[in-house]
Every structure is written in C-alpha cells, then in structure tokens.
Amino acid sequence: DAAKASLASQAKTQGIIRTDSSSGSNLIGGIPVYISLTTIANRLHLLSPTIQSIIAGSYVPTMIYIFVSPDPYLIDTGITEDDIMNADHNLVPLLEIFPNIKFVFTENIGPHRKVLPLLHRVKNE
C-alpha cells in the first residue's frame, strides 16, 4: 500500500535500509551479529526509532530479536500480538521491509528475557 511504499522509500533514501552489500555487512569477521532487545507495553512506541537507529549503523545485524511476553511482571502489563500490530504506524512496515527482525514471545522473567532466550537460540552456532 502507499504508506508502506512511502516508508520504504524514505528508509532507503535516508540510508536506514541498505539494498546492496557494499554499504554494510551483517557479519563481523565472518561471525553473525545478533541484536537482542526487550520492551514493555508502555514503551512499544520507542521500538521503531530504536530499530531504525540500529539498522542505520555501520553494520547491519544478521538478526534483531525482540523478546516480549504476554504475561505481566512488575511494571510490564504484558504485550500481545495485537499490541505490536497497533503500537506504531511505522513499526509494521519496518518489519516487512527488514525481514531480519523477529518478535519472540517468551516467559516474562524481567530484563533477563533479552539475553537468556537468545543464548539458548544461538548456543550451537
């Protein structure tokens, strides 16, 4: 749709999304680069600018994992798939443009959920 195409064009113009291999790499020394994030419901609106900043860097990560939980814990009220889809008008198109972003629903163990599930996923690489 037009909004998605506009965001994609803007992202490419600003260098946020790279379309050729000469302008960034997703490996450092042949090793994959993984970014692990977590957020809580009242901070979902900050994901889009955070992701844009990451992928505009010198190295495009191999994968960006965003670990969230539907379960409330401390000040986190929990995040559902609907919350993600409705969080920010730029987030969903950004996810479609940059397919190496993956939301992972996990147990809500607080801030450790951005590290422990990722280590479990990549331990054999």
C-alpha angles and dihedrals in degrees: 000000000000097000092052092047091049092051091047092050092047092048093051092046092051092046092245093125116040118210100184133055095234094069100060143343134229092209130065111203089343092304121121117249114223124188117200121197137168131189141178128233098264091051099049090104088067095060099082096055090042093053092044090053092050096050092045090062129103092269123044106217121240089229138356113209119195111194115202136161134212088212120094117238128171106320094348112101091193131258127247130194088255090055090055094047092050100037102094132357089228098048102072095047089047089054089052094047095047106040093184092081114097130183112212121194110215142160112291103246094152122248092342089075090082093059111028098053091046093051089051091051097049102032093110097050 
